[in-house]
Structures are given as C-alpha cells and as structure tokens.
Amino acid sequence: MVTKASAYAELVRYTLCEITMFNGKRGGEVQRMKVTDVTKALKETSSVPDKEVKLSLSATEIKLCRMTKRVELQGKLC
C-alpha cells in the first residue's frame, strides 16, 4: 500500500531528477534550491526577455517559453 508520505517522497525524487537533467549542471545547485527561488520565478510575468529574442524564435519555441519558467540560482562562489 502506498502512503501519502511515500508518494510525496517519490514525487520529490522524480522532480529533483527531472530538474537536474533539464538543468544540465551540477545536481547540488538543484539540491540547494529554495521555495522562495521557485515562487519568485513563478511571479515573473514575461518568459521571453525582449522583442529581439522573440523575433528569433519559432512559434513552437515561443509556446515552450510560455510553458516553462527559468529559475536563477545564486552561484556556488557568490
């Protein structure tokens, strides 16, 4: 039988793996991610920084930009 706690732990592990693979950097950065980092990224309204960048993107890439959010973390040496 699957409990809520074990289901949550599985979700956390899966999410960590997905973010680490998508990030393509060290897993430690994702491991130290805080909830405030994510909520700050979710509050940002624009996912495409400026008009020049948007002009260089295909329609599919623009849709992907709307579906994803970029979370910037402070570097290891900062």
Steps between C-alpha positions, in 0.01 A plus 500: 500500500628845407480762772483875450850536641652243266314645200628847589857371540476334159371824345785698657762254367345504153482880494862532614611262224302685233634841605857371518479345152336810351749729675801314362722623784599372839228331702606695807357822357157346477539338839552842663206660319262678736125537475549878483711458183218311332221733616701802381536340155131417484404861576695634201261586220722488193668179394658656189740780605473742208362554150826415322515157658133439427553582132769234475277224643266271310133474595570170679786653698280792607237251624767312692617826659146563622483148649830510687652732756865577557623481858832673558700387799788677665827339396725290719760775545261790564 
